[in-house]
Amino acid sequence: MTGKAKNSAPAMNPAMNKDSRIYMAGHQGLVGSAILRRLEKGGYRNIVVRTRSELDLTRQEAVEGFFAKEKPEFVILAAARVGGVLANSTYPAEFIYENLAIETNIIHTSHLNGVRKLLFLGSSCIYPKDCPQPMKEEYFMEGKSEPTNEGYAIAKISGMKLCEKINEQFDKKFISCMPTNIYGEGDNFDEESSHVIPALIRRFHKAAGSGDKEVEIWGSGKIKREFMYVDDLADTVLWLMNHYDNKEFVNVGTGRDVSIKDLAYLIKKVTGYKGNLIFDTSKPDGMSRKLLNTSNKEIRMEN
């Protein structure tokens, strides 16, 4: 992609006001829909959204036409192809291609069209497979990626690095945050592409309804994962858009994790399932632990 950037020296530390033109990319997804609710709750009145049928973000020409017409001042990039271990393992080429296309199209076109500030939402999967715990920002790229989500991780690393380099080279406030595992309203319960919490809820609910005597869980159950409610992430995104401008990405999490086994038994209890749990150790676990270090003082919200 080539082109000359417009407004290459925007105002320092831009913050959104209630009339700012904000493009919320990925507004129908779990994270994007929560951010959209938070913006509307906060009184932001000039939000631009497009469904996938209205705008294919993997098509460069379509994205360029959208930006030329709508002229957003601020962009929140939550659009992505996402999924759990099964989806990532089955469709690695699609995960890397679609996410790279979405990110490069939106980030670069935002740069060329004078967007004042952009926030890119990455993922904790950017950290190496054998990363020390809890994972600090400085541990990034100090080892090989976890094979089960390598394609997705490479795409997210690329998007984050593109924001960093635009910030560095052009002094534009293109920033990134790396959230932990997210759950909540609007989650994906599809059998093949869901993440662990909705996948377990769906499995136990179905088993309870059909009277199944056992439910199979992928992996040993020993691995640990950190989870954050999606509305809490949305609060953090709004804070970052109005307060954080550094090129360095920041972790966003809770600082606490739980084993998949304990999580499974908790969801079993909540759903009322009475059968047995079978942990299939022939299936991949993924990283043994993924706990984010969230001690970065620059992003400690005061309210």
C-alpha positions as CSV (number, residue, x, y, z in Angstrom):
1,M,0.0,0.0,0.0
2,T,1.3,3.4,-0.9
3,G,0.2,7.0,-0.5
4,K,0.9,10.3,1.1
5,A,-0.5,10.9,4.6
6,K,-2.8,13.8,5.2
7,N,-2.5,15.9,8.4
8,S,0.8,14.2,9.3
9,A,1.2,16.3,12.5
10,P,-2.1,16.1,14.5
11,A,-2.7,17.8,17.8
12,M,-0.9,16.2,20.7
13,N,-2.8,13.9,23.1
14,P,-6.1,14.0,21.3
15,A,-9.2,13.2,23.4
16,M,-12.6,12.4,22.2
17,N,-15.6,14.8,22.8
18,K,-19.3,13.9,22.6
19,D,-19.5,15.1,19.0
20,S,-16.2,13.4,17.7
21,R,-16.7,11.2,14.7
22,I,-15.8,7.7,15.9
23,Y,-15.5,4.6,13.8
24,M,-16.2,1.5,15.8
25,A,-14.9,-1.4,13.7
26,G,-16.3,-4.7,14.7
27,H,-19.3,-3.4,16.5
28,Q,-21.3,-6.6,16.3
29,G,-18.7,-8.8,18.0
30,L,-18.3,-9.6,21.7
31,V,-15.8,-6.8,22.4
32,G,-17.0,-4.3,19.8
33,S,-20.6,-4.4,20.9
34,A,-19.6,-3.8,24.5
35,I,-17.5,-0.8,23.5
36,L,-20.4,0.5,21.4
37,R,-22.7,0.3,24.4
38,R,-20.2,2.1,26.5
39,L,-19.7,4.9,24.0
40,E,-23.5,5.3,23.7
41,K,-23.8,5.3,27.5
42,G,-21.1,7.9,27.7
43,G,-23.1,10.2,25.4
44,Y,-21.0,10.0,22.3
45,R,-23.4,11.0,19.5
46,N,-21.4,10.6,16.3
47,I,-20.5,6.9,16.0
48,V,-20.0,5.3,12.6
49,V,-20.6,1.5,12.2
50,R,-20.8,-0.9,9.3
51,T,-21.9,-4.5,9.2
52,R,-19.7,-7.0,7.3
53,S,-22.3,-7.2,4.5
54,E,-22.1,-3.4,4.2
55,L,-18.3,-3.2,4.3
56,D,-15.8,-6.0,3.8
57,L,-12.8,-5.0,5.8
58,T,-10.5,-7.4,4.0
59,R,-11.0,-5.4,0.7
60,Q,-8.6,-2.4,0.6
61,E,-10.6,-0.5,-2.0
62,A,-13.8,-0.8,0.0
63,V,-12.0,0.4,3.2
64,E,-10.4,3.4,1.4
65,G,-13.8,4.4,-0.1
66,F,-15.5,4.2,3.4
67,F,-12.8,6.4,5.0
68,A,-13.0,9.0,2.1
69,K,-16.7,9.2,2.6
70,E,-17.2,9.0,6.4
71,K,-14.0,10.8,7.5
72,P,-13.7,9.5,11.0
73,E,-11.6,11.4,13.5
74,F,-11.1,8.4,15.9
75,V,-11.0,4.7,15.2
76,I,-11.4,1.8,17.6
77,L,-10.3,-1.4,15.9
78,A,-12.0,-4.5,17.4
79,A,-12.8,-6.2,14.2
80,A,-11.1,-9.6,13.8
81,R,-11.6,-13.3,13.0
82,V,-11.6,-15.0,16.4
83,G,-12.0,-18.5,17.8
84,G,-10.8,-21.0,20.3
85,V,-8.1,-23.7,20.1
86,L,-10.2,-25.9,17.6
87,A,-10.9,-23.0,15.2
88,N,-7.3,-21.7,15.3
89,S,-5.9,-25.2,14.8
90,T,-8.2,-26.0,11.9
91,Y,-8.1,-22.7,10.0
92,P,-4.6,-21.2,10.6
93,A,-4.3,-19.8,7.1
94,E,-7.6,-18.0,7.3
95,F,-6.9,-16.6,10.7
96,I,-3.6,-15.0,9.6
97,Y,-4.8,-13.8,6.2
98,E,-8.2,-12.3,7.3
99,N,-6.7,-10.6,10.4
100,L,-3.7,-9.2,8.6
101,A,-6.0,-7.8,5.8
102,I,-8.4,-6.2,8.3
103,E,-5.6,-4.6,10.4
104,T,-3.5,-3.3,7.6
105,N,-6.4,-1.9,5.6
106,I,-7.9,0.0,8.6
107,I,-4.7,1.1,10.3
108,H,-2.9,2.3,7.1
109,T,-6.0,3.9,5.7
110,S,-6.6,5.7,9.0
111,H,-3.0,7.0,8.8
112,L,-3.5,8.2,5.2
113,N,-6.8,10.0,6.0
114,G,-5.6,11.9,9.1
115,V,-7.4,10.0,11.8
116,R,-6.4,11.7,15.0
117,K,-6.2,8.6,17.2
118,L,-6.6,4.9,16.7
119,L,-6.8,2.1,19.3
120,F,-6.0,-1.5,18.1
121,L,-7.1,-4.4,20.3
122,G,-4.7,-7.2,20.3
123,S,-4.6,-10.4,22.3
124,S,-2.6,-12.0,25.1
125,C,-1.7,-14.8,22.6
126,I,1.1,-12.5,21.3
127,Y,3.3,-13.7,24.2
128,P,5.7,-16.6,23.7
129,K,4.6,-20.1,24.6
130,D,7.1,-20.4,27.5
131,C,6.7,-16.8,28.7
132,P,7.4,-16.1,32.4
133,Q,4.3,-15.5,34.5
134,P,2.7,-13.1,35.0
135,M,3.5,-11.8,31.5
136,K,5.0,-8.3,31.4
137,E,5.0,-6.2,28.3
138,E,8.8,-6.4,28.1
139,Y,8.5,-10.2,27.6
140,F,7.0,-9.7,24.2
141,M,8.8,-11.6,21.4
142,E,11.3,-13.3,23.7
143,G,10.4,-16.7,22.4
144,K,8.3,-18.8,19.9
145,S,4.6,-18.5,19.7
146,E,2.2,-21.2,20.9
147,P,1.6,-23.5,17.9
148,T,-2.2,-23.8,18.4
149,N,-2.8,-20.1,17.7
150,E,0.4,-19.1,15.9
151,G,-1.4,-17.6,12.9
152,Y,-3.7,-15.4,15.0
153,A,-0.8,-14.3,17.2
154,I,1.4,-13.3,14.2
155,A,-1.5,-11.2,12.8
156,K,-2.0,-9.5,16.1
157,I,1.7,-8.8,16.5
158,S,1.8,-7.3,13.0
159,G,-1.2,-5.0,13.7
160,M,0.3,-3.8,17.0
161,K,3.7,-3.2,15.4
162,L,2.2,-1.2,12.6
163,C,0.5,1.1,15.1
164,E,3.8,1.4,17.0
165,K,5.8,2.4,14.0
166,I,3.2,4.9,12.7
167,N,3.2,6.4,16.2
168,E,7.0,6.5,16.2
169,Q,7.6,7.7,12.7
170,F,4.7,10.2,12.2
171,D,4.0,11.1,15.9
172,K,0.4,10.0,15.5
173,K,-1.5,8.6,18.4
174,F,-2.0,5.1,17.1
175,I,-2.0,2.9,20.2
176,S,-2.6,-0.8,21.2
177,C,-3.8,-2.8,24.1
178,M,-3.5,-6.5,24.7
179,P,-6.6,-7.8,26.6
180,T,-6.8,-11.1,28.3
181,N,-9.5,-13.7,27.6
182,I,-12.9,-12.0,27.4
183,Y,-16.4,-13.3,28.1
184,G,-19.9,-11.8,28.5
185,E,-22.9,-10.5,26.7
186,G,-22.8,-11.1,23.0
187,D,-20.4,-14.1,23.3
188,N,-20.1,-16.7,20.6
189,F,-21.6,-20.1,21.4
190,D,-20.8,-21.8,18.2
191,E,-19.6,-25.4,18.7
192,E,-16.5,-25.1,16.5
193,S,-15.4,-21.4,17.0
194,S,-16.3,-20.5,20.5
195,H,-13.9,-19.7,23.3
196,V,-13.7,-21.8,26.5
197,I,-16.4,-20.2,28.7
198,P,-19.2,-20.1,26.2
199,A,-18.1,-23.5,24.8
200,L,-18.4,-25.1,28.3
201,I,-21.7,-23.4,29.0
202,R,-23.2,-24.7,25.7
203,R,-21.8,-28.2,26.3
204,F,-23.1,-28.5,29.9
205,H,-26.5,-26.9,29.0
206,K,-26.9,-29.3,26.1
207,A,-25.8,-32.3,28.2
208,A,-28.1,-31.4,31.1
209,G,-31.1,-31.2,28.7
210,S,-30.4,-34.5,26.9
211,G,-29.5,-36.4,30.0
212,D,-25.9,-37.3,28.9
213,K,-24.0,-39.1,31.6
214,E,-20.6,-37.5,30.8
215,V,-19.1,-34.5,29.1
216,E,-15.7,-34.5,27.4
217,I,-13.4,-31.5,28.0
218,W,-10.4,-30.9,25.7
219,G,-7.0,-31.2,27.4
220,S,-5.9,-32.1,30.9
221,G,-7.8,-29.3,32.6
222,K,-4.5,-28.3,34.4
223,I,-3.8,-25.2,32.4
224,K,-4.7,-21.8,33.8
225,R,-6.4,-18.9,32.1
226,E,-7.3,-15.3,33.1
227,F,-10.8,-14.0,32.2
228,M,-12.2,-10.5,32.1
229,Y,-15.8,-9.4,31.7
230,V,-16.3,-7.6,28.5
231,D,-17.9,-4.5,30.0
232,D,-14.8,-4.0,32.1
233,L,-12.7,-4.1,29.0
234,A,-15.0,-1.5,27.3
235,D,-14.5,0.8,30.3
236,T,-10.7,0.5,29.9
237,V,-10.9,1.1,26.1
238,L,-12.7,4.4,26.7
239,W,-10.2,5.4,29.3
240,L,-7.3,4.6,27.0
241,M,-8.8,6.6,24.1
242,N,-9.0,9.6,26.3
243,H,-5.8,9.3,28.5
244,Y,-3.1,7.0,26.9
245,D,-1.0,8.0,23.9
246,N,2.3,6.2,24.1
247,K,3.5,3.9,21.3
248,E,4.1,1.0,23.7
249,F,1.3,-1.5,24.0
250,V,-0.3,-2.1,27.4
251,N,-1.8,-5.3,29.0
252,V,-5.4,-5.2,30.1
253,G,-6.5,-7.9,32.5
254,T,-7.6,-8.8,36.0
255,G,-4.4,-10.2,37.5
256,R,-6.1,-13.4,38.5
257,D,-6.4,-16.8,36.8
258,V,-8.2,-20.1,37.2
259,S,-7.5,-23.7,36.0
260,I,-9.7,-25.0,33.2
261,K,-10.7,-27.9,35.5
262,D,-11.9,-25.6,38.3
263,L,-13.7,-23.5,35.7
264,A,-15.4,-26.5,34.2
265,Y,-16.7,-27.7,37.6
266,L,-17.9,-24.2,38.4
267,I,-19.9,-24.0,35.1
268,K,-21.1,-27.5,35.7
269,K,-22.6,-26.4,39.0
270,V,-24.1,-23.2,37.6
271,T,-25.8,-25.1,34.7
272,G,-27.1,-27.9,36.9
273,Y,-25.4,-30.7,35.0
274,K,-25.1,-33.9,37.2
275,G,-22.9,-36.1,35.0
276,N,-19.2,-36.8,35.0
277,L,-16.4,-34.8,33.3
278,I,-13.9,-36.5,31.1
279,F,-10.7,-34.7,30.4
280,D,-9.3,-35.8,27.0
281,T,-5.5,-35.5,27.3
282,S,-5.0,-36.5,23.7
283,K,-6.3,-33.0,22.8
284,P,-3.9,-30.0,22.9
285,D,-3.9,-27.8,26.0
286,G,-2.2,-24.7,24.6
287,M,0.0,-22.6,26.8
288,S,0.2,-23.9,30.4
289,R,-0.6,-20.5,31.8
290,K,-1.5,-17.0,30.4
291,L,-1.7,-14.5,33.2
292,L,-1.1,-10.8,32.3
293,N,1.0,-8.5,34.5
294,T,-1.2,-5.4,34.8
295,S,1.1,-3.4,37.1
296,N,1.8,-0.7,34.4
297,K,1.3,2.5,36.4
298,E,0.6,4.5,33.3
299,I,-2.8,2.8,32.7
300,R,-4.1,2.6,36.2
301,M,-7.6,4.0,36.0
302,E,-8.5,6.3,38.9
303,N,-12.2,5.6,38.8
